[in-house]
Amino acid sequence: MREDTRIRLVVLILDRGKGGRAAELFASYGLPLHYGMPGRGTANSELLDYLGLGETEKDVAFSMAPGFTIPGLLQAAGEKLQLAVPGKGILFTLPLSAIGGAAARFISGQAHRAGAEQEEHMPEQGKNELIVVVVNSGCTDTVMAAAKKAGARGGTILHGRRVTEEPEKSGDGRVHPEKDIVTILAPRELRLPIMEAVNQAAGVSTESHGILFSLPVEHAMGLSRMDG
């Protein structure tokens, strides 16, 4: 069987303060490039209690990994981070359409040197989608209320700024509007109803000025109790 060297984006969401464990996991597989940022969970209190989540503040970690490391990485995440137990965190992978050749060779080379090997069994693929919604700051409640009515169980919020070529008019001439980025991991069959509901409630023609899109998720762990 030909070795899968295609590079994936790996996203790992854990409770705040556990981002270092994500970096340790990535490093153990020789993954040289990983980044982190704070996030905030949006699941309601009833669901948080059901899943055993003690807090909504999150650490979101990103890395890039060759395909041959993914089975072992998922297994290690399940064992070392207890992601096989719902409520401990979520890990998922996204395919990349392109990456620089030098970067791809470097990532694969580092993984080989770390001893990462291909596992025979790969988890079932293609059951989930990552829905991304970019809205004006303070509009995330509107997004999640609409998404949950359409079947979403929760999401993670990241904060950013809109960047334009020409500065907005303001006191210092350089302030850009604050933006919130809502990411929702959902079963593929719920993608369309969730996106339609969010677009109607918080789309570009509303005061939220939301822009939304979805990305295919190849593998996911930590969603067992959230699939129904």
QUICORWO-V668383 format. One record per backbone hydrogen bond with DSSP energy under -0.5 kcal/mol. CO is the residue of the C=O (numbers start at 1). NH is the residue of the N-H. If there is no record, write none. Layout:
CO_NH ; CO_NH
//
This chain:
3_5 ; 4_68 ; 6_67 ; 7_96 ; 8_10 ; 8_65 ; 9_94 ; 10_63 ; 11_92 ; 12_14 ; 12_61 ; 13_90 ; 14_59 ; 15_18 ; 18_21 ; 18_22 ; 19_23 ; 20_24 ; 21_25 ; 22_26 ; 23_27 ; 24_28 ; 25_29 ; 26_29 ; 26_31 ; 27_30 ; 30_32 ; 32_34 ; 33_64 ; 35_62 ; 37_60 ; 39_58 ; 40_157 ; 44_48 ; 45_49 ; 46_50 ; 47_51 ; 48_52 ; 48_53 ; 52_54 ; 56_41 ; 57_16 ; 58_39 ; 59_14 ; 59_61 ; 60_37 ; 61_12 ; 62_35 ; 63_10 ; 65_8 ; 66_69 ; 66_70 ; 67_70 ; 67_71 ; 69_73 ; 70_74 ; 71_75 ; 72_76 ; 73_77 ; 74_78 ; 75_79 ; 76_80 ; 76_81 ; 77_81 ; 77_83 ; 78_84 ; 82_85 ; 84_86 ; 85_88 ; 90_13 ; 91_221 ; 92_11 ; 93_218 ; 93_219 ; 94_9 ; 100_104 ; 101_105 ; 102_106 ; 103_107 ; 104_108 ; 105_109 ; 106_110 ; 107_111 ; 108_112 ; 109_113 ; 110_114 ; 111_116 ; 112_115 ; 127_188 ; 128_217 ; 129_131 ; 129_186 ; 130_132 ; 130_215 ; 131_184 ; 132_213 ; 133_135 ; 133_182 ; 134_211 ; 135_180 ; 136_139 ; 139_143 ; 140_144 ; 141_145 ; 142_146 ; 143_147 ; 144_148 ; 145_149 ; 146_150 ; 147_152 ; 148_151 ; 155_42 ; 156_183 ; 157_40 ; 158_181 ; 160_179 ; 168_170 ; 177_162 ; 178_137 ; 179_160 ; 180_135 ; 180_182 ; 181_158 ; 181_183 ; 182_133 ; 183_156 ; 184_131 ; 184_186 ; 186_129 ; 187_190 ; 188_191 ; 190_194 ; 191_195 ; 192_196 ; 193_197 ; 194_198 ; 195_199 ; 196_200 ; 197_201 ; 198_202 ; 199_203 ; 202_210 ; 203_206 ; 203_209 ; 203_210 ; 206_209 ; 208_136 ; 210_204 ; 211_134 ; 213_132 ; 215_130 ; 216_95 ; 217_126 ; 217_128 ; 218_126 ; 219_93 ; 221_91 ; 222_87 ; 223_226 ; 223_227 ; 224_227
//
